[in-house]
Amino acid sequence: MPRSTGNVRLRAARQAAGYRSQQDLANALAARGVTVGIRQVRRWESDAPPLPQPDIRQALSELLGRPLDELGFNVPPGAETRTSTSLLAPANRGPLRTPNAQQPATAATDFLAGTRAHRRLYWSVAPATLHPAVAAHAALGSQLLDATTGRTRQLLATALAESWLLAGRIEFFDLREPDRAGDTWVRALQAAGEADDALLGCAVLAHMAFIPGWDGDRDGATERMVAARAYARRGPASAELLAWLDAVEAECATRCGDTRAALNLCSHGEDVLATGSEHRSPEWLDWFSAVRLAAFKGHTQLAAGHLPQARDTLLGVLAELPEDSDKQRTVVLGDLAAVEVAAGRPEEAARYALKALVLLETHWYATGLERIREVRRALGPWQHEQYVRDLDDRLYGWGAVVNALSC
């Protein structure tokens, strides 16, 4: 008999909102004047969650940022709270659920084929072109999920979690829409829960850590990383996945100003990869490798002021990146430019930045552009030099000015 997973939608939304335990959620409700015991929260996260009392519904929806029908509750017509129908804009609430005929066993494999295609296309198709297709595909999967059962439902939920994860990656890294990505990753976590796929849940939670991490919220990032590592222990997790968790936490620590902890995490990740593991990485873990870990390390060395080491690390990354890694290449070039401007070599910095801009014209990546804009600000003392003017001509050309000013 398959083991019960309970109300995974509510549990995923709770964890995504930063409430690590059921008691944390009860405490948050109490702070809003709503008295709920942990036994009641436990019942909400069971297989048959009772509908909360009317005075609790709005507080619960506001805390978790989702309407009740997206938190695993069976909401009768007319029982929705005002918040649950207005809290999220229609564009963010997902498709209108209409009944579908029971789907055949092939539905999961057919849907997975589209998910795999999108995973490969991510590295070559412009994000503004790919994202609508990925989001529409995920919306289709969400509607099909309720029309499947058993193993077919589990396989479909797994593919759906990956699709929502990819949609969120595009929103966060390529389009720089963190709020939208956060909402999308909640859907991914809910689907991973439906599939009872701990490793996908780990990946989603670690991605969620980027949002507070990039805002300098170390506690928020740590909470999500603790949850991600807990899911990884349910694995079995490969060495690559565990090293990637180190890299994510190192990135967050770097942005929060703790470069010593970040460098230690990078070293630990290197040791994990060197030791290896008998477990294979999931096929969706195509965004990480030893060279990607080195890119994280080079960025941290730069932030720590270890300029010679950062230069050596990043030049090594540039030489080893695969041909299909132009998005990552723009980030590495931006970091090399930052190394050179910090070392008092502005002309060399402008040269690296210009190379990155050329790549961005064909492989758009908002994260890469952020690096270049930071370098350009650092080049302010040399702004009248011809090499900086050449950089400006490229940065603010007709083809790039809208993207440059909107990110």
C-alpha positions as CSV (number, residue, x, y, z in Angstrom):
1,M,0.0,0.0,0.0
2,P,1.4,3.5,-0.8
3,R,2.1,5.5,2.2
4,S,-0.1,8.6,3.0
5,T,1.4,11.9,2.2
6,G,-1.3,14.0,3.7
7,N,-2.3,17.5,2.6
8,V,0.9,18.2,0.6
9,R,-0.5,21.5,-0.8
10,L,-0.9,23.0,2.6
11,R,2.4,21.6,3.9
12,A,4.3,22.9,0.8
13,A,2.8,26.4,1.1
14,R,3.6,26.4,4.9
15,Q,7.3,25.5,4.2
16,A,7.5,28.0,1.3
17,A,6.2,30.8,3.5
18,G,9.0,30.0,6.0
19,Y,7.0,28.3,8.7
20,R,9.3,25.3,9.4
21,S,6.9,23.4,11.7
22,Q,3.2,23.1,12.3
23,Q,3.7,24.9,15.6
24,D,5.3,27.8,13.8
25,L,2.1,28.2,11.7
26,A,0.0,28.0,14.8
27,N,2.1,30.7,16.4
28,A,1.8,32.9,13.4
29,L,-2.0,32.6,13.4
30,A,-2.0,33.3,17.1
31,A,-0.1,36.6,16.4
32,R,-3.1,37.5,14.2
33,G,-5.5,36.9,17.1
34,V,-6.5,33.5,15.8
35,T,-6.2,30.7,18.4
36,V,-5.4,27.4,16.8
37,G,-3.6,24.5,18.4
38,I,-1.0,22.3,16.8
39,R,-3.5,19.4,16.8
40,Q,-5.8,21.4,14.5
41,V,-2.9,22.3,12.1
42,R,-2.0,18.6,12.1
43,R,-5.6,17.8,11.1
44,W,-5.4,20.4,8.3
45,E,-2.3,18.6,7.0
46,S,-3.9,15.2,7.1
47,D,-5.4,13.2,4.2
48,A,-8.9,14.5,5.0
49,P,-8.4,18.1,6.1
50,P,-11.5,19.7,7.6
51,L,-12.4,23.1,6.3
52,P,-11.3,25.8,8.7
53,Q,-13.8,27.9,10.5
54,P,-14.8,31.1,8.7
55,D,-12.9,33.4,11.1
56,I,-9.7,31.4,10.4
57,R,-9.9,31.1,6.6
58,Q,-8.9,34.6,5.8
59,A,-6.0,34.7,8.2
60,L,-4.7,31.4,6.9
61,S,-5.0,32.5,3.3
62,E,-3.2,35.8,4.0
63,L,-0.4,34.1,5.9
64,L,0.3,31.6,3.1
65,G,-0.5,33.9,0.2
66,R,-2.9,31.4,-1.5
67,P,-6.6,30.9,-1.6
68,L,-8.1,28.0,0.4
69,D,-8.8,25.8,-2.7
70,E,-5.0,25.9,-3.5
71,L,-4.2,24.8,0.1
72,G,-5.8,21.3,-0.3
73,F,-9.2,22.2,1.3
74,N,-12.5,21.1,-0.3
75,V,-14.2,24.5,-0.5
76,P,-18.0,24.4,-1.1
77,P,-19.5,27.0,-3.4
78,G,-20.0,30.3,-1.5
79,A,-17.6,29.3,1.3
80,E,-14.5,31.1,-0.1
81,T,-13.2,34.1,1.9
82,R,-12.9,37.5,0.4
83,T,-9.1,37.2,0.6
84,S,-9.0,33.9,-1.1
85,T,-10.7,35.3,-4.2
86,S,-8.8,38.6,-4.3
87,L,-5.5,37.9,-2.8
88,L,-3.9,36.7,-6.0
89,A,-4.4,38.3,-9.4
90,P,-6.1,36.0,-11.9
91,A,-2.9,35.6,-13.9
92,N,-1.2,34.2,-10.9
93,R,-3.9,31.8,-9.7
94,G,-3.4,29.3,-12.4
95,P,-6.0,27.9,-14.9
96,L,-9.7,27.6,-14.2
97,R,-10.3,24.0,-13.2
98,T,-12.8,22.3,-15.4
99,P,-13.5,18.5,-15.3
100,N,-11.4,16.3,-17.5
101,A,-12.1,12.7,-18.5
102,Q,-10.1,10.1,-16.7
103,Q,-6.7,10.1,-18.4
104,P,-5.0,6.9,-19.7
105,A,-1.7,5.6,-18.3
106,T,0.1,7.2,-21.3
107,A,-0.8,10.7,-20.1
108,A,2.1,10.9,-17.7
109,T,4.8,9.8,-20.3
110,D,3.3,12.1,-22.9
111,F,3.4,15.1,-20.5
112,L,7.0,14.2,-19.4
113,A,8.1,14.3,-23.0
114,G,7.2,18.0,-23.1
115,T,8.9,18.6,-19.8
116,R,12.1,17.0,-21.0
117,A,12.0,19.0,-24.3
118,H,11.6,22.3,-22.3
119,R,14.5,21.3,-20.1
120,R,16.8,21.0,-23.1
121,L,15.4,24.1,-24.9
122,Y,16.2,26.3,-21.8
123,W,19.8,26.5,-22.8
124,S,19.2,27.8,-26.3
125,V,15.7,29.5,-26.5
126,A,15.2,33.1,-25.5
127,P,13.5,33.1,-22.0
128,A,10.7,35.5,-23.2
129,T,9.9,32.9,-25.9
130,L,10.2,29.8,-23.8
131,H,8.5,30.9,-20.6
132,P,4.9,31.1,-22.0
133,A,5.3,27.6,-23.4
134,V,6.6,26.2,-20.1
135,A,3.9,27.9,-18.0
136,A,1.2,26.7,-20.4
137,H,2.6,23.2,-20.2
138,A,2.5,23.3,-16.4
139,A,-1.0,24.7,-16.4
140,L,-2.0,21.7,-18.6
141,G,-0.4,19.3,-16.2
142,S,-2.2,20.9,-13.2
143,Q,-5.5,20.3,-14.9
144,L,-4.6,16.7,-15.8
145,L,-3.4,15.8,-12.4
146,D,-6.9,15.4,-10.9
147,A,-7.9,13.2,-13.8
148,T,-5.2,10.6,-13.0
149,T,-4.7,8.0,-10.3
150,G,-2.1,5.7,-8.9
151,R,1.3,5.4,-10.6
152,T,0.1,7.6,-13.5
153,R,-0.7,10.4,-11.1
154,Q,2.6,10.1,-9.3
155,L,4.6,10.2,-12.6
156,L,2.6,13.1,-13.9
157,A,3.1,15.0,-10.6
158,T,6.8,14.5,-10.8
159,A,7.0,15.9,-14.3
160,L,4.7,18.8,-13.3
161,A,6.9,19.7,-10.4
162,E,9.9,19.9,-12.8
163,S,7.9,22.1,-15.2
164,W,6.9,24.5,-12.4
165,L,10.5,24.5,-11.2
166,L,11.8,25.4,-14.6
167,A,9.2,28.2,-15.0
168,G,10.3,29.6,-11.7
169,R,14.0,29.4,-12.8
170,I,13.2,31.4,-15.9
171,E,11.3,34.0,-13.8
172,F,14.0,34.4,-11.2
173,F,17.3,34.1,-13.1
174,D,16.4,35.1,-16.7
175,L,13.6,37.6,-16.2
176,R,14.4,38.8,-12.6
177,E,10.9,38.5,-11.3
178,P,11.5,37.0,-7.8
179,D,8.0,37.5,-6.4
180,R,6.5,35.7,-9.4
181,A,9.1,33.0,-9.1
182,G,8.3,32.5,-5.4
183,D,4.6,31.9,-6.2
184,T,5.6,29.5,-9.0
185,W,8.0,27.5,-6.8
186,V,5.2,27.0,-4.3
187,R,3.3,25.2,-7.1
188,A,6.4,23.2,-7.8
189,L,6.7,22.2,-4.2
190,Q,3.1,21.2,-4.0
191,A,3.5,19.0,-7.1
192,A,6.6,17.4,-5.7
193,G,4.6,16.6,-2.6
194,E,1.9,15.0,-4.7
195,A,4.6,12.9,-6.3
196,D,6.3,12.2,-2.9
197,D,9.5,13.1,-4.6
198,A,11.9,14.2,-1.9
199,L,14.8,15.2,-4.2
200,L,12.6,17.4,-6.3
201,G,11.2,19.0,-3.1
202,C,14.8,19.5,-2.1
203,A,15.6,21.3,-5.4
204,V,12.6,23.5,-5.1
205,L,13.3,24.6,-1.5
206,A,16.9,25.3,-2.3
207,H,15.8,27.5,-5.2
208,M,13.4,29.3,-2.8
209,A,16.4,30.2,-0.7
210,F,17.8,32.4,-3.4
211,I,14.9,34.8,-3.0
212,P,15.7,36.0,0.6
213,G,19.4,35.3,0.0
214,W,19.7,37.8,-2.8
215,D,17.9,40.3,-0.6
216,G,20.4,39.9,2.2
217,D,18.0,38.0,4.4
218,R,20.3,35.3,5.8
219,D,17.8,33.9,8.3
220,G,15.2,33.5,5.6
221,A,17.7,31.8,3.3
222,T,18.9,29.5,6.1
223,E,15.4,28.3,6.9
224,R,14.8,27.2,3.4
225,M,18.2,25.5,3.1
226,V,17.6,23.6,6.4
227,A,14.4,22.3,4.8
228,A,16.1,21.5,1.5
229,R,18.8,19.5,3.3
230,A,16.2,17.6,5.3
231,Y,14.5,16.6,2.0
232,A,17.9,15.6,0.6
233,R,18.4,13.2,3.5
234,R,15.3,11.3,2.4
235,G,17.1,10.9,-0.9
236,P,19.1,9.1,-1.8
237,A,20.9,12.2,-2.9
238,S,23.9,12.1,-5.3
239,A,27.2,13.9,-4.6
240,E,26.3,16.5,-7.3
241,L,23.0,17.4,-5.6
242,L,24.7,17.7,-2.2
243,A,27.5,19.8,-3.6
244,W,24.9,22.0,-5.3
245,L,23.2,22.6,-2.0
246,D,26.6,23.8,-0.7
247,A,26.9,26.1,-3.7
248,V,23.4,27.6,-3.2
249,E,24.1,28.2,0.5
250,A,27.5,29.7,-0.4
251,E,25.8,32.1,-2.9
252,C,23.3,33.2,-0.3
253,A,26.0,33.7,2.3
254,T,28.1,35.7,-0.1
255,R,25.2,38.1,-0.8
256,C,24.6,38.4,2.9
257,G,28.3,39.4,3.5
258,D,29.6,36.2,5.1
259,T,32.3,35.3,2.6
260,R,34.2,33.1,5.1
261,A,31.2,30.8,5.5
262,A,30.7,30.8,1.8
263,L,34.3,29.8,1.0
264,N,34.0,27.0,3.6
265,L,30.8,25.8,1.9
266,C,32.6,25.8,-1.5
267,S,35.4,23.8,-0.1
268,H,33.0,21.3,1.4
269,G,31.2,21.0,-2.0
270,E,34.5,20.3,-3.7
271,D,35.2,17.5,-1.1
272,V,31.8,16.0,-1.7
273,L,32.4,15.9,-5.4
274,A,35.9,14.4,-5.0
275,T,34.5,11.7,-2.7
276,G,31.6,10.9,-5.0
277,S,28.6,8.8,-4.4
278,E,27.0,5.6,-5.5
279,H,23.8,7.4,-6.2
280,R,23.1,8.8,-9.6
281,S,22.0,12.4,-10.1
282,P,18.4,12.9,-11.3
283,E,18.2,13.7,-15.0
284,W,16.8,17.2,-14.2
285,L,19.9,18.3,-12.4
286,D,21.5,19.7,-15.6
287,W,22.4,23.1,-14.2
288,F,25.2,22.0,-12.0
289,S,28.7,20.4,-12.3
290,A,32.2,20.8,-10.8
291,V,32.8,23.7,-13.2
292,R,29.6,25.4,-12.0
293,L,30.8,25.0,-8.4
294,A,34.1,26.7,-9.4
295,A,32.0,29.6,-10.8
296,F,30.3,30.0,-7.4
297,K,33.7,29.9,-5.7
298,G,35.2,32.5,-8.0
299,H,32.3,34.9,-7.3
300,T,32.8,34.4,-3.6
301,Q,36.6,34.9,-3.9
302,L,35.8,38.2,-5.7
303,A,33.4,39.3,-3.0
304,A,36.0,38.4,-0.3
305,G,38.6,40.6,-2.1
306,H,40.8,37.6,-3.0
307,L,41.5,39.0,-6.5
308,P,44.4,36.9,-7.7
309,Q,42.6,33.7,-6.6
310,A,39.3,34.8,-8.1
311,R,41.0,35.6,-11.4
312,D,42.6,32.2,-11.6
313,T,39.4,30.4,-10.7
314,L,37.2,32.3,-13.1
315,L,39.7,32.0,-16.0
316,G,39.7,28.2,-15.3
317,V,35.9,28.2,-15.4
318,L,35.8,30.1,-18.7
319,A,38.1,27.6,-20.3
320,E,36.1,24.6,-19.1
321,L,32.5,25.7,-19.6
322,P,30.7,23.5,-22.1
323,E,29.7,25.1,-25.4
324,D,26.0,25.3,-24.5
325,S,26.7,27.4,-21.4
326,D,26.6,30.9,-22.8
327,K,24.2,32.1,-20.0
328,Q,26.7,31.1,-17.4
329,R,29.5,32.4,-19.5
330,T,28.0,36.0,-19.3
331,V,28.1,35.7,-15.5
332,V,31.7,34.6,-15.4
333,L,32.8,37.3,-17.8
334,G,31.0,39.8,-15.6
335,D,32.8,38.5,-12.6
336,L,36.1,38.7,-14.4
337,A,35.4,42.3,-15.3
338,A,34.6,43.0,-11.7
339,V,37.9,41.4,-10.7
340,E,39.8,43.7,-13.1
341,V,38.1,46.9,-12.1
342,A,38.8,46.1,-8.5
343,A,42.4,45.5,-9.4
344,G,42.7,48.9,-11.0
345,R,42.7,47.5,-14.6
346,P,39.6,49.3,-16.0
347,E,40.4,48.7,-19.7
348,E,40.7,45.0,-19.2
349,A,37.4,45.1,-17.2
350,A,35.7,46.9,-20.1
351,R,37.0,44.3,-22.5
352,Y,35.4,41.4,-20.5
353,A,32.2,43.3,-20.0
354,L,31.9,44.0,-23.7
355,K,32.4,40.2,-24.4
356,A,29.5,39.5,-22.1
357,L,27.2,42.0,-23.8
358,V,27.9,40.4,-27.1
359,L,26.7,37.1,-25.7
360,L,23.7,38.7,-24.0
361,E,22.4,39.9,-27.4
362,T,21.9,36.3,-28.4
363,H,21.5,34.5,-25.1
364,W,19.6,36.8,-22.8
365,Y,20.2,36.3,-19.1
366,A,19.1,39.0,-16.6
367,T,21.5,37.7,-14.0
368,G,24.4,38.2,-16.4
369,L,23.2,41.8,-17.2
370,E,23.2,42.5,-13.5
371,R,26.8,41.7,-13.3
372,I,27.7,44.0,-16.2
373,R,25.7,46.9,-14.8
374,E,27.6,46.5,-11.5
375,V,30.8,46.7,-13.4
376,R,29.7,49.7,-15.3
377,R,28.9,51.6,-12.1
378,A,32.4,50.7,-10.8
379,L,33.9,52.1,-14.0
380,G,32.5,55.6,-13.2
381,P,35.9,57.2,-12.6
382,W,36.9,56.2,-16.1
383,Q,33.6,57.0,-17.9
384,H,35.3,59.5,-20.3
385,E,37.7,57.0,-21.6
386,Q,37.0,55.6,-25.0
387,Y,36.9,52.0,-23.9
388,V,34.1,52.8,-21.4
389,R,32.3,54.8,-24.1
390,D,32.5,51.8,-26.4
391,L,31.0,49.7,-23.6
392,D,28.2,52.2,-23.1
393,D,27.4,52.2,-26.9
394,R,26.9,48.4,-26.6
395,L,25.1,48.5,-23.3
396,Y,22.6,51.2,-24.4
397,G,22.2,50.2,-28.0
398,W,18.7,50.1,-29.5
399,G,18.6,46.3,-29.1
400,A,19.6,46.3,-25.5
401,V,18.5,49.6,-23.9
402,V,15.0,48.4,-22.9
403,N,16.4,45.3,-21.2
404,A,19.2,47.1,-19.6
405,L,17.0,49.8,-18.0
406,S,14.2,47.4,-16.9
407,C,16.4,44.9,-15.0
